Amino acid sequence: MPHTRSVADIGERALIERIRARIPLPPSWVIVGIGDDGAVIEPERNLLEVITTDALVEGVHFDRAFCGPADIGHKALAVNLSDLAAMGAAPRAALLSLMLPADLAVADVDSLLDGMLALAERSRISLVGGNISRSPGPLSVDVTVTGSVHRRRILTRGGARAGDEIYVTGTIGGAAAGLRALQHAALQSAHDTNALPLGQGNARARGANAEMEPLAEGIRRYLRPEPRLRFGMLLGRNRAARACIDLSDGLADGVRQIAQASGVGAVIDAHALPIQPKRAKMFEAISEAIGGGEDYELLFTVSPKLRGRLNGVRRLVKDLAITKIGRVTANRAVVLDMDGRIEELPSGFEHF
Amino acid sequence: MPHTRSVADIGERALIERIRARIPLPPSWVIVGIGDDGAVIEPERNLLEVITTDALVEGVHFDRAFCGPADIGHKALAVNLSDLAAMGAAPRAALLSLMLPADLAVADVDSLLDGMLALAERSRISLVGGNISRSPGPLSVDVTVTGSVHRRRILTRGGARAGDEIYVTGTIGGAAAGLRALQHAALQSAHDTNALPLGQGNARARGANAEMEPLAEGIRRYLRPEPRLRFGMLLGRNRAARACIDLSDGLADGVRQIAQASGVGAVIDAHALPIQPKRAKMFEAISEAIGGGEDYELLFTVSPKLRGRLNGVRRLVKDLAITKIGRVTANRAVVLDMDGRIEELPSGFEHF
């Protein structure tokens, strides 16, 4: 086998240069970009800044046996953009902090950057700086993003009121089903080879499910989630939602977080949930869909009086399903309504 | 031995609540603080924003055998503040991304936060958000900070011109000597016990060197570096420096980075270097002081015509030594002058 160049072979400075070479010309508001002690950016006049950070850690958030480096790069940025979407903010600047095992191939770092930068370009966010460190353990990708939002258009978790309707974008459950399929495929592949090189496992697991359409879609959603940036911004701009959160940790967790932050309760209608893929066993499907995380859809509440504003937003995003799944209640219980049988909503997903 | 509560025992949400409870009331420019999808802050009118990130990874940047959790918390913020100092920026907001081994004691997370928040309060920076993840490997602490700076007062690496004088704050070499002493003490302790609990090794190693004054100072500098925030801001405000960098990776690296970014060279006078502690073998002392990182002093260049501005700054920071150590040259070589013997400046320190 020919020697593959690892990150330890070329070192920190050369890696920074490789990243710098991949980045498009920054916009004019980037005063100092990559390569100094810090980046210097010009804030947007009269707007507030949203700032958030989220990390993907190997063995906790991804498995290199079936997540390729480009998937990891895409997702590390996507989960952060999803937080901006949930606040109604427009993406602006990103910082990338990489913790790299010494034996990681340089080509994998290139692919990781390619996956991240493709999403960055589509989302109009500029990579302005970061940090590279060696890791004696897992590959970790920690991203920080900033966004801009008008003071009166911020979406938070705390604005829900009793009587609000609860909505969710797109479908839920797909990422959890996709992950299950990938884990199954990786397990089968392990019978042939003990170690799958980074990137190949991914292609293989994908191939194993290529003919199963809903699952293939779930796998795509798990590996390459698409943050609902445009929808979040439209919700904020039209002041259509009272509270909003992204479903990084599952629907059950999202509902609870909004309820807790707003001091309210919620009733979720089990049959209204837009679950994909459909499964024969309804109860299993529901519990996977509401317990499993990583769908990165938006969950939000709307005052029935302001439903007209939501309909206005709907007309602008015709290809995206918007489903009413329940309502906000004054009593603080968070429950699931299954044909009149009321149960406590199962617990959410904690990465710990 | 009584059971020590670990982070896995209490989980992510409880940890976030513990952090939130430790944080003082945020300033009025924090519109949304910890606990939503992102923090929302109001930028300072007419100022630019500096944003930078730096991570401390166990086994790469620190050893829990002799770095206590409060030291780690302090240092993770300090290395970022040092970057703000090097840009001439005033600290503003910080985000904390923690990657925690499941068996880490909750009390250690508390101490880590206490160490970080004590420095944050003194430095007037507000912790506004972050992320907590499990780590299947090392404890990693990734911090992102923002700062404010006036457009015409930014310090960068790229402004040095031939003829400039090169200065350094404080003393250099202390942190490298401190690290060596700590490693030595930890090695000796290892003869008694195989595993030093987090925090105790630190106290022990400190105790072992308590009577050796310059070394104790080096250990303090290694464990608890003090970013030169006030000096950096004064340099920027008085427009006294043409280029500036912090010495995270050693003096040799700092000189090279400024030279490269500015397209110039430099001559460093070996005898002028403010090395602490003094050592019998001059050559060893110089090579440790300029090769070893982590002093977190500022290195900067000053036009001889504007020396008056630097003297003005000096009068404001009487307790801080400011030493002229060389000059910027038009030819791009970066050299050390030892009594007229000219040598290439040794390579800097890479964390990889």
Interface residues (C-beta under 8 A of the other chain):
Chain A: V7 A8 G11 E12 R13 I31 V32 G35 D36 D37 G38 A39 V40 I41 E42 P43 E44 L47 L48 E49 V50 I51 T52 T53 D54 A55 V57 E58 G59 V60 H61 D83 L84 A86 M87 A89 A93 L95 S97 M99 A102 V128 G129 G130 N131 I132 S133 R134 S135 P136 G137 P138 S140 D142 T144 T146 G147 V149 R151 I154 T156 R157 G158 C244 I245 D246 A261 E350 H351 F352
Chain B: V7 A8 G11 E12 R13 I31 V32 G35 D36 D37 G38 A39 V40 I41 E42 P43 E44 L47 L48 E49 V50 I51 T52 T53 D54 A55 V57 E58 G59 V60 H61 D83 L84 A86 M87 A89 A93 L95 S97 M99 A102 V128 G129 G130 N131 I132 S133 R134 S135 P136 G137 P138 S140 D142 T144 T146 G147 V149 R151 I154 T156 R157 G158 C244 I245 D246 A261 E350 H351 F352
